[in-house]
Amino acid sequence: QVQLVESGGGLVKPGGSLRLSCAVSGINVKYNTMHWYRQAPGKVRDMVALIRPGNSTDYLNAVKGRFTVSRDDAKNAVSLQMNNLNEDDTAVYYCNAKLHWGRGTQVTVSS
């Protein structure tokens, strides 16, 4: 059974940072493309970042230069370092692999 469990969300002021983590079981993150998505109220779910088995990455244009996705093969986990956050980053953030989703973690950016 595949499980993805996100953590690390919270309330942060504009310009602040958060680090999200996704603990994975049932699949090996080293051999799968891992994604982070986000969904704000009333909006579609957008792909924010991905990391491929070969370590290449892609990012949503709006987060390039501010977010960094990484993978910890030893812990079978992926992370999303988010810097210089702004209010448009407010959303529920989800970890994804193939058809498997976590339950999400809320990120709120507000002064």
SULDA-V575316 format. One record per pair of residues at least 4 apart in sequence whose C-alpha atoms are under 8 Angstrom apart, sorted by the first residue. I is the first residue (numbers start at 1). J is the second residue. Records with the same first field share a line. If there is no record, write none. Layout:
BEGIN
I->J + J
END
This chain:
BEGIN
1->25 + 26
2->24 + 25 + 26 + 27 + 100
3->23 + 24 + 25 + 26 + 100 + 101 + 102
4->22 + 23 + 24 + 25 + 95 + 96 + 100 + 101 + 102 + 103
5->22 + 23 + 24 + 95 + 102 + 103 + 104
6->20 + 21 + 22 + 23 + 94 + 95 + 102 + 103 + 104 + 105
7->20 + 21 + 22 + 104 + 105
8->18 + 19 + 20 + 21 + 105
9->18 + 19 + 20 + 105 + 106 + 107 + 108
10->18 + 105 + 106 + 107 + 108
11->107 + 108 + 109 + 110
12->16 + 17 + 18 + 107 + 108 + 109 + 110 + 111
13->85 + 86 + 109 + 110 + 111
14->84 + 85 + 86 + 87 + 109 + 110 + 111
15->83 + 84 + 85 + 86
16->83 + 84 + 85
17->81 + 82 + 83 + 84 + 85
18->81 + 82 + 83
19->79 + 80 + 81 + 82
20->79 + 80 + 81 + 82
21->77 + 78 + 79 + 80
22->77 + 78 + 79 + 95
23->75 + 76 + 77 + 78
24->28 + 29 + 76 + 77 + 78
25->76
27->32
28->32 + 76
29->33 + 34 + 53 + 71 + 73 + 76 + 77 + 78
30->53 + 71 + 73 + 76
31->52 + 53
32->52 + 53 + 97
33->50 + 51 + 52 + 53 + 97 + 98
34->50 + 51 + 52 + 78 + 95 + 96 + 97 + 98
35->47 + 48 + 49 + 50 + 51 + 95 + 96 + 97
36->47 + 48 + 49 + 50 + 80 + 93 + 94 + 95 + 96
37->45 + 46 + 47 + 48 + 49 + 93 + 94 + 95 + 96
38->45 + 46 + 47 + 48 + 91 + 92 + 93 + 94
39->43 + 44 + 45 + 46 + 91 + 92 + 93
40->44 + 45 + 90 + 91 + 92
41->91
47->59 + 60
48->59 + 60 + 63
49->57 + 58 + 59 + 60 + 68 + 69
50->57 + 58 + 59 + 69
51->55 + 56 + 57 + 58 + 69 + 70 + 71
52->56 + 57
57->69
59->63 + 64
60->64
63->67
66->82 + 83 + 84 + 85
67->80 + 81 + 82 + 83
68->80 + 81 + 82
69->78 + 79 + 80 + 81
70->78 + 79 + 80
71->76 + 77 + 78 + 79
72->76 + 77 + 78 + 79
73->77
85->89 + 109
86->90 + 109 + 110
87->108 + 109 + 110
88->109
89->107 + 108 + 109
90->106 + 107 + 108 + 109
91->106 + 107 + 108
92->104 + 105 + 106 + 107
93->104 + 105 + 106 + 107
94->101 + 102 + 103 + 104 + 105
95->101 + 102 + 104
96->100 + 101 + 102
97->101
END
